[in-house]
Amino acid sequence: MPIDWTKIYKKYAGLWVALDQDEKTVVAFDKVAKEAFEKAQKMGIKVPILFKVPTEIVSYVGGFCNG
């Protein structure tokens, strides 16, 4: 099932975000990936999901070629 990260994009654009294992709860954020990761670990999240939120949302339609 898809996860709606619209609110995350609006609030944390350009920042590194650490998510809990549910892939939607922001537990920490920072301009530096290492800092966001360490903040999440201090909150008890052993292995946070870390990603940098883009500054703008760009549509992408992908595909593959079999052959």
NUDREN-245930 format. One record per atom (N, C-alpha, C): x, y, z; residue number from 0; atom name; residue in one letter. Coordinates in steps of 0.2 Angstrom, whole numbers, plus 5000, padded with zeros to 4 digits. Layout:
REM residues N
<rec east="X" north="Y" up="Z" num="NUM" atome="CA" residu="a"/>
...
***
This chain:
REM residues 67
<rec east="5004" north="4994" up="5000" num="0" atome="N" residu="m"/>
<rec east="5000" north="5000" up="5000" num="0" atome="CA" residu="m"/>
<rec east="5004" north="5006" up="5000" num="0" atome="C" residu="m"/>
<rec east="5003" north="5011" up="4996" num="1" atome="N" residu="p"/>
<rec east="5007" north="5017" up="4995" num="1" atome="CA" residu="p"/>
<rec east="5007" north="5021" up="5002" num="1" atome="C" residu="p"/>
<rec east="5012" north="5025" up="5003" num="2" atome="N" residu="i"/>
<rec east="5012" north="5029" up="5009" num="2" atome="CA" residu="i"/>
<rec east="5012" north="5037" up="5006" num="2" atome="C" residu="i"/>
<rec east="5008" north="5041" up="5009" num="3" atome="N" residu="d"/>
<rec east="5007" north="5048" up="5007" num="3" atome="CA" residu="d"/>
<rec east="5012" north="5052" up="5012" num="3" atome="C" residu="d"/>
<rec east="5018" north="5054" up="5008" num="4" atome="N" residu="w"/>
<rec east="5023" north="5058" up="5012" num="4" atome="CA" residu="w"/>
<rec east="5022" north="5066" up="5010" num="4" atome="C" residu="w"/>
<rec east="5016" north="5068" up="5008" num="5" atome="N" residu="t"/>
<rec east="5015" north="5075" up="5006" num="5" atome="CA" residu="t"/>
<rec east="5017" north="5079" up="5012" num="5" atome="C" residu="t"/>
<rec east="5015" north="5078" up="5018" num="6" atome="N" residu="k"/>
<rec east="5016" north="5082" up="5023" num="6" atome="CA" residu="k"/>
<rec east="5023" north="5083" up="5025" num="6" atome="C" residu="k"/>
<rec east="5027" north="5077" up="5024" num="7" atome="N" residu="i"/>
<rec east="5034" north="5077" up="5025" num="7" atome="CA" residu="i"/>
<rec east="5038" north="5081" up="5020" num="7" atome="C" residu="i"/>
<rec east="5036" north="5081" up="5014" num="8" atome="N" residu="y"/>
<rec east="5039" north="5085" up="5009" num="8" atome="CA" residu="y"/>
<rec east="5038" north="5092" up="5010" num="8" atome="C" residu="y"/>
<rec east="5032" north="5094" up="5012" num="9" atome="N" residu="k"/>
<rec east="5031" north="5101" up="5014" num="9" atome="CA" residu="k"/>
<rec east="5034" north="5104" up="5020" num="9" atome="C" residu="k"/>
<rec east="5035" north="5100" up="5025" num="10" atome="N" residu="k"/>
<rec east="5038" north="5102" up="5031" num="10" atome="CA" residu="k"/>
<rec east="5045" north="5102" up="5031" num="10" atome="C" residu="k"/>
<rec east="5048" north="5097" up="5028" num="11" atome="N" residu="y"/>
<rec east="5055" north="5095" up="5029" num="11" atome="CA" residu="y"/>
<rec east="5059" north="5096" up="5022" num="11" atome="C" residu="y"/>
<rec east="5057" north="5099" up="5017" num="12" atome="N" residu="a"/>
<rec east="5060" north="5100" up="5011" num="12" atome="CA" residu="a"/>
<rec east="5067" north="5102" up="5012" num="12" atome="C" residu="a"/>
<rec east="5072" north="5098" up="5008" num="13" atome="N" residu="g"/>
<rec east="5079" north="5100" up="5009" num="13" atome="CA" residu="g"/>
<rec east="5083" north="5097" up="5015" num="13" atome="C" residu="g"/>
<rec east="5079" north="5094" up="5019" num="14" atome="N" residu="l"/>
<rec east="5082" north="5091" up="5025" num="14" atome="CA" residu="l"/>
<rec east="5083" north="5084" up="5025" num="14" atome="C" residu="l"/>
<rec east="5087" north="5081" up="5029" num="15" atome="N" residu="w"/>
<rec east="5088" north="5074" up="5030" num="15" atome="CA" residu="w"/>
<rec east="5083" north="5072" up="5035" num="15" atome="C" residu="w"/>
<rec east="5079" north="5067" up="5034" num="16" atome="N" residu="v"/>
<rec east="5074" north="5064" up="5039" num="16" atome="CA" residu="v"/>
<rec east="5075" north="5057" up="5041" num="16" atome="C" residu="v"/>
<rec east="5074" north="5056" up="5047" num="17" atome="N" residu="a"/>
<rec east="5075" north="5049" up="5049" num="17" atome="CA" residu="a"/>
<rec east="5068" north="5047" up="5051" num="17" atome="C" residu="a"/>
<rec east="5066" north="5041" up="5048" num="18" atome="N" residu="l"/>
<rec east="5059" north="5038" up="5049" num="18" atome="CA" residu="l"/>
<rec east="5059" north="5032" up="5054" num="18" atome="C" residu="l"/>
<rec east="5054" north="5031" up="5058" num="19" atome="N" residu="d"/>
<rec east="5053" north="5025" up="5061" num="19" atome="CA" residu="d"/>
<rec east="5052" north="5019" up="5056" num="19" atome="C" residu="d"/>
<rec east="5051" north="5013" up="5059" num="20" atome="N" residu="q"/>
<rec east="5050" north="5007" up="5055" num="20" atome="CA" residu="q"/>
<rec east="5044" north="5007" up="5051" num="20" atome="C" residu="q"/>
<rec east="5039" north="5011" up="5053" num="21" atome="N" residu="d"/>
<rec east="5032" north="5012" up="5050" num="21" atome="CA" residu="d"/>
<rec east="5033" north="5015" up="5043" num="21" atome="C" residu="d"/>
<rec east="5039" north="5018" up="5042" num="22" atome="N" residu="e"/>
<rec east="5040" north="5022" up="5036" num="22" atome="CA" residu="e"/>
<rec east="5036" north="5029" up="5035" num="22" atome="C" residu="e"/>
<rec east="5033" north="5031" up="5040" num="23" atome="N" residu="k"/>
<rec east="5029" north="5037" up="5040" num="23" atome="CA" residu="k"/>
<rec east="5030" north="5042" up="5046" num="23" atome="C" residu="k"/>
<rec east="5033" north="5039" up="5051" num="24" atome="N" residu="t"/>
<rec east="5033" north="5043" up="5057" num="24" atome="CA" residu="t"/>
<rec east="5040" north="5046" up="5057" num="24" atome="C" residu="t"/>
<rec east="5041" north="5053" up="5057" num="25" atome="N" residu="v"/>
<rec east="5047" north="5057" up="5057" num="25" atome="CA" residu="v"/>
<rec east="5050" north="5057" up="5065" num="25" atome="C" residu="v"/>
<rec east="5055" north="5054" up="5066" num="26" atome="N" residu="v"/>
<rec east="5058" north="5054" up="5073" num="26" atome="CA" residu="v"/>
<rec east="5064" north="5059" up="5074" num="26" atome="C" residu="v"/>
<rec east="5067" north="5061" up="5068" num="27" atome="N" residu="a"/>
<rec east="5072" north="5066" up="5068" num="27" atome="CA" residu="a"/>
<rec east="5073" north="5069" up="5061" num="27" atome="C" residu="a"/>
<rec east="5076" north="5075" up="5061" num="28" atome="N" residu="f"/>
<rec east="5078" north="5078" up="5055" num="28" atome="CA" residu="f"/>
<rec east="5084" north="5083" up="5056" num="28" atome="C" residu="f"/>
<rec east="5088" north="5084" up="5051" num="29" atome="N" residu="d"/>
<rec east="5093" north="5089" up="5051" num="29" atome="CA" residu="d"/>
<rec east="5096" north="5090" up="5044" num="29" atome="C" residu="d"/>
<rec east="5100" north="5095" up="5044" num="30" atome="N" residu="k"/>
<rec east="5103" north="5097" up="5037" num="30" atome="CA" residu="k"/>
<rec east="5109" north="5092" up="5036" num="30" atome="C" residu="k"/>
<rec east="5111" north="5088" up="5041" num="31" atome="N" residu="v"/>
<rec east="5117" north="5083" up="5040" num="31" atome="CA" residu="v"/>
<rec east="5114" north="5076" up="5041" num="31" atome="C" residu="v"/>
<rec east="5115" north="5072" up="5037" num="32" atome="N" residu="a"/>
<rec east="5112" north="5065" up="5037" num="32" atome="CA" residu="a"/>
<rec east="5115" north="5062" up="5044" num="32" atome="C" residu="a"/>
<rec east="5121" north="5062" up="5045" num="33" atome="N" residu="k"/>
<rec east="5124" north="5059" up="5051" num="33" atome="CA" residu="k"/>
<rec east="5120" north="5062" up="5058" num="33" atome="C" residu="k"/>
<rec east="5119" north="5068" up="5058" num="34" atome="N" residu="e"/>
<rec east="5115" north="5071" up="5064" num="34" atome="CA" residu="e"/>
<rec east="5108" north="5069" up="5064" num="34" atome="C" residu="e"/>
<rec east="5105" north="5068" up="5059" num="35" atome="N" residu="a"/>
<rec east="5098" north="5065" up="5059" num="35" atome="CA" residu="a"/>
<rec east="5098" north="5058" up="5061" num="35" atome="C" residu="a"/>
<rec east="5103" north="5054" up="5059" num="36" atome="N" residu="f"/>
<rec east="5103" north="5047" up="5061" num="36" atome="CA" residu="f"/>
<rec east="5105" north="5047" up="5068" num="36" atome="C" residu="f"/>
<rec east="5110" north="5051" up="5071" num="37" atome="N" residu="e"/>
<rec east="5111" north="5050" up="5078" num="37" atome="CA" residu="e"/>
<rec east="5106" north="5053" up="5082" num="37" atome="C" residu="e"/>
<rec east="5102" north="5058" up="5080" num="38" atome="N" residu="k"/>
<rec east="5096" north="5060" up="5084" num="38" atome="CA" residu="k"/>
<rec east="5091" north="5055" up="5085" num="38" atome="C" residu="k"/>
<rec east="5090" north="5051" up="5079" num="39" atome="N" residu="a"/>
<rec east="5085" north="5046" up="5079" num="39" atome="CA" residu="a"/>
<rec east="5087" north="5040" up="5084" num="39" atome="C" residu="a"/>
<rec east="5094" north="5038" up="5084" num="40" atome="N" residu="q"/>
<rec east="5096" north="5033" up="5088" num="40" atome="CA" residu="q"/>
<rec east="5096" north="5035" up="5096" num="40" atome="C" residu="q"/>
<rec east="5097" north="5041" up="5097" num="41" atome="N" residu="k"/>
<rec east="5096" north="5044" up="5104" num="41" atome="CA" residu="k"/>
<rec east="5089" north="5043" up="5106" num="41" atome="C" residu="k"/>
<rec east="5084" north="5043" up="5102" num="42" atome="N" residu="m"/>
<rec east="5077" north="5042" up="5103" num="42" atome="CA" residu="m"/>
<rec east="5075" north="5035" up="5104" num="42" atome="C" residu="m"/>
<rec east="5080" north="5031" up="5103" num="43" atome="N" residu="g"/>
<rec east="5078" north="5023" up="5104" num="43" atome="CA" residu="g"/>
<rec east="5077" north="5020" up="5097" num="43" atome="C" residu="g"/>
<rec east="5078" north="5023" up="5092" num="44" atome="N" residu="i"/>
<rec east="5077" north="5020" up="5085" num="44" atome="CA" residu="i"/>
<rec east="5084" north="5017" up="5083" num="44" atome="C" residu="i"/>
<rec east="5085" north="5010" up="5083" num="45" atome="N" residu="k"/>
<rec east="5091" north="5007" up="5082" num="45" atome="CA" residu="k"/>
<rec east="5093" north="5008" up="5075" num="45" atome="C" residu="k"/>
<rec east="5089" north="5007" up="5070" num="46" atome="N" residu="v"/>
<rec east="5090" north="5007" up="5063" num="46" atome="CA" residu="v"/>
<rec east="5085" north="5012" up="5059" num="46" atome="C" residu="v"/>
<rec east="5086" north="5018" up="5060" num="47" atome="N" residu="p"/>
<rec east="5081" north="5023" up="5057" num="47" atome="CA" residu="p"/>
<rec east="5081" north="5022" up="5049" num="47" atome="C" residu="p"/>
<rec east="5076" north="5024" up="5046" num="48" atome="N" residu="i"/>
<rec east="5076" north="5024" up="5038" num="48" atome="CA" residu="i"/>
<rec east="5077" north="5032" up="5037" num="48" atome="C" residu="i"/>
<rec east="5083" north="5033" up="5033" num="49" atome="N" residu="l"/>
<rec east="5085" north="5039" up="5032" num="49" atome="CA" residu="l"/>
<rec east="5085" north="5041" up="5025" num="49" atome="C" residu="l"/>
<rec east="5082" north="5047" up="5023" num="50" atome="N" residu="f"/>
<rec east="5082" north="5050" up="5016" num="50" atome="CA" residu="f"/>
<rec east="5082" north="5057" up="5016" num="50" atome="C" residu="f"/>
<rec east="5084" north="5060" up="5011" num="51" atome="N" residu="k"/>
<rec east="5084" north="5067" up="5010" num="51" atome="CA" residu="k"/>
<rec east="5078" north="5069" up="5006" num="51" atome="C" residu="k"/>
<rec east="5074" north="5074" up="5009" num="52" atome="N" residu="v"/>
<rec east="5068" north="5076" up="5006" num="52" atome="CA" residu="v"/>
<rec east="5070" north="5081" up="5001" num="52" atome="C" residu="v"/>
<rec east="5068" north="5080" up="4995" num="53" atome="N" residu="p"/>
<rec east="5069" north="5084" up="4989" num="53" atome="CA" residu="p"/>
<rec east="5066" north="5091" up="4990" num="53" atome="C" residu="p"/>
<rec east="5069" north="5096" up="4987" num="54" atome="N" residu="t"/>
<rec east="5066" north="5103" up="4988" num="54" atome="CA" residu="t"/>
<rec east="5060" north="5105" up="4984" num="54" atome="C" residu="t"/>
<rec east="5059" north="5100" up="4979" num="55" atome="N" residu="e"/>
<rec east="5053" north="5101" up="4975" num="55" atome="CA" residu="e"/>
<rec east="5051" north="5094" up="4973" num="55" atome="C" residu="e"/>
<rec east="5045" north="5093" up="4972" num="56" atome="N" residu="i"/>
<rec east="5042" north="5087" up="4970" num="56" atome="CA" residu="i"/>
<rec east="5042" north="5087" up="4962" num="56" atome="C" residu="i"/>
<rec east="5045" north="5082" up="4959" num="57" atome="N" residu="v"/>
<rec east="5045" north="5081" up="4952" num="57" atome="CA" residu="v"/>
<rec east="5042" north="5074" up="4950" num="57" atome="C" residu="v"/>
<rec east="5037" north="5075" up="4945" num="58" atome="N" residu="s"/>
<rec east="5034" north="5068" up="4943" num="58" atome="CA" residu="s"/>
<rec east="5039" north="5064" up="4939" num="58" atome="C" residu="s"/>
<rec east="5038" north="5058" up="4940" num="59" atome="N" residu="y"/>
<rec east="5043" north="5053" up="4937" num="59" atome="CA" residu="y"/>
<rec east="5038" north="5047" up="4935" num="59" atome="C" residu="y"/>
<rec east="5039" north="5045" up="4928" num="60" atome="N" residu="v"/>
<rec east="5035" north="5039" up="4926" num="60" atome="CA" residu="v"/>
<rec east="5041" north="5035" up="4923" num="60" atome="C" residu="v"/>
<rec east="5042" north="5029" up="4926" num="61" atome="N" residu="g"/>
<rec east="5047" north="5025" up="4923" num="61" atome="CA" residu="g"/>
<rec east="5044" north="5018" up="4920" num="61" atome="C" residu="g"/>
<rec east="5049" north="5015" up="4918" num="62" atome="N" residu="g"/>
<rec east="5047" north="5008" up="4915" num="62" atome="CA" residu="g"/>
<rec east="5053" north="5004" up="4913" num="62" atome="C" residu="g"/>
<rec east="5052" north="4999" up="4910" num="63" atome="N" residu="f"/>
<rec east="5058" north="4995" up="4909" num="63" atome="CA" residu="f"/>
<rec east="5057" north="4991" up="4902" num="63" atome="C" residu="f"/>
<rec east="5062" north="4989" up="4899" num="64" atome="N" residu="c"/>
<rec east="5062" north="4986" up="4893" num="64" atome="CA" residu="c"/>
<rec east="5064" north="4979" up="4893" num="64" atome="C" residu="c"/>
<rec east="5060" north="4974" up="4891" num="65" atome="N" residu="n"/>
<rec east="5062" north="4967" up="4892" num="65" atome="CA" residu="n"/>
<rec east="5064" north="4965" up="4885" num="65" atome="C" residu="n"/>
<rec east="5071" north="4965" up="4884" num="66" atome="N" residu="g"/>
<rec east="5073" north="4962" up="4877" num="66" atome="CA" residu="g"/>
<rec east="5079" north="4965" up="4875" num="66" atome="C" residu="g"/>
***
